[in-house]
């Protein structure tokens, strides 16, 4: 027999097709990775890693404060948010002299963050409204400072469209 039989001629083409499919899928995955990458990265990651023990100490100090914090988030139309925060100390006494700040931070899109100062409303209640540019997932870090003490709270919230 001279040369391969006609039924075996497809075998080299099957190898070519297989590797062609692998290359095409890899090209699509690379393209999707570049198109969908928001460009966000942690700033000062090395310094934050070195400060980890300070972060743990701050968490212990916050727990020792014993503050009672109640956060209520009401939304409307997927873009309007009303934050209501109630602060009380370990004995249940309302904290009325705190400076409370909050932010709505988009975890995947830079440039849409909204920062708020929650003014004291009455009896340990702080509230504010925010108009958000987008519906969806938001990180909500809050900081309350009173009499030299700091309380930090971080929640992930979802605003339905």
C-alpha positions in Angstrom: 0.0 0.0 0.0 1.4 3.4 -1.0 0.3 6.4 1.1 -2.3 6.4 3.8 -5.7 5.0 3.2 -8.4 7.5 2.4 -10.2 6.9 5.7 -7.1 8.0 7.7 -6.6 11.4 6.0 -8.8 13.2 8.5 -6.6 12.4 11.5 -4.1 15.3 11.0 -7.0 17.6 10.3 -8.6 16.6 13.6 -5.4 17.6 15.4 -5.3 21.0 13.6 -9.0 21.6 14.3 -8.6 20.7 18.0 -5.7 23.1 18.5 -7.5 25.7 16.4 -10.5 25.5 18.8 -8.2 25.8 21.8 -6.5 28.9 20.4 -9.8 30.5 19.4 -11.3 29.9 23.0 -8.1 31.3 24.5 -8.3 34.4 22.3 -11.9 35.0 23.3 -11.0 34.6 27.0 -8.1 37.1 26.7 -10.4 39.6 24.9 -13.1 39.2 27.5 -10.6 39.7 30.3 -9.3 42.9 28.8 -12.7 44.3 28.0 -14.3 43.7 31.4 -11.4 44.6 33.6 -12.4 47.8 35.5 -8.8 48.7 36.3 -9.4 48.7 40.1 -6.7 47.5 42.4 -5.9 47.9 46.0 -3.8 51.0 46.7 -0.9 50.5 49.1 -1.6 46.8 49.4 1.9 46.2 51.0 1.4 48.9 53.7 -2.1 47.5 54.4 -0.6 44.1 54.9 2.0 45.4 57.3 -0.8 47.2 59.3 -2.8 44.0 59.8 -1.9 43.8 63.5 -3.1 47.4 64.0 -6.4 46.5 62.2 -6.9 43.5 64.6 -6.1 45.7 67.6 -8.6 48.3 66.4 -11.3 45.6 66.0 -10.7 44.5 69.6 -10.9 48.0 70.8 -14.2 48.5 68.9 -15.6 45.3 70.4 -14.6 46.5 73.9 -16.6 49.7 73.4 -19.7 47.7 73.4 -21.6 50.1 71.2 -25.0 49.0 70.0 -25.5 50.0 66.4 -28.6 49.6 64.3 -28.5 50.4 60.6 -31.6 50.7 58.5 -31.4 51.2 54.7 -34.5 52.0 52.8 -34.4 52.3 49.0 -36.7 53.5 46.3 -36.4 53.2 42.5 -33.0 51.4 42.8 -31.2 54.8 43.1 -32.6 56.6 46.1 -31.3 55.4 49.4 -32.1 56.6 53.0 -29.7 55.6 55.7 -30.8 55.6 59.3 -28.3 54.8 62.0 -29.0 54.5 65.7 -26.1 54.6 68.2 -26.1 53.6 71.8 -23.3 52.9 74.3 -22.8 49.6 76.2 -25.3 50.8 78.8 -28.1 51.6 76.3 -27.6 55.4 76.6 -28.1 57.0 73.2 -25.0 58.7 71.7 -26.1 62.1 70.5 -22.7 63.8 69.9 -21.2 61.6 67.2 -19.8 62.5 63.9 -21.1 59.9 61.4 -19.8 59.6 57.9 -20.8 57.0 55.3 -20.0 56.2 51.7 -21.6 54.2 48.9 -18.7 52.6 47.1 -19.0 50.7 43.9 -16.8 47.6 44.3 -16.2 47.1 40.6 -16.6 50.6 39.0 -14.4 53.5 40.0 -15.9 57.0 39.8 -19.5 56.4 41.1 -18.8 56.7 44.8 -21.1 58.8 46.9 -20.0 60.2 50.3 -22.4 61.3 53.1 -22.3 63.0 56.4 -25.2 61.8 58.5 -26.5 64.6 60.7 -28.0 63.9 64.1 -31.7 63.8 63.9 -33.0 63.0 67.4 -32.1 60.8 70.3 -29.1 58.9 68.9 -30.5 58.7 65.4 -28.5 59.9 62.4 -29.9 59.8 58.9 -29.3 61.1 55.4 -30.5 60.5 51.9 -28.4 59.7 48.9 -29.1 59.7 45.1 -27.0 57.0 43.6 -25.9 56.9 40.0 -26.5 53.2 39.5 -28.5 50.3 41.0 -26.8 47.1 42.0 -24.2 46.1 44.5 -22.6 48.7 46.8 -20.1 48.6 49.7 -21.3 50.7 52.6 -18.5 51.7 55.0 -19.7 53.8 58.0 -17.6 55.6 60.6 -18.9 57.0 63.9 -16.7 59.0 66.1 -17.6 60.2 69.6 -15.6 61.3 72.6 -12.4 60.0 71.1 -13.8 56.6 70.3 -14.3 55.3 66.7 -16.8 52.7 65.5 -16.5 51.3 62.0 -19.1 49.3 60.2 -19.0 47.9 56.7 -22.0 46.3 54.8 -22.5 45.1 51.3 -25.9 46.2 50.0 -27.9 45.5 46.9 -30.2 48.1 45.4 -32.6 46.6 43.0 -33.2 48.4 39.7 
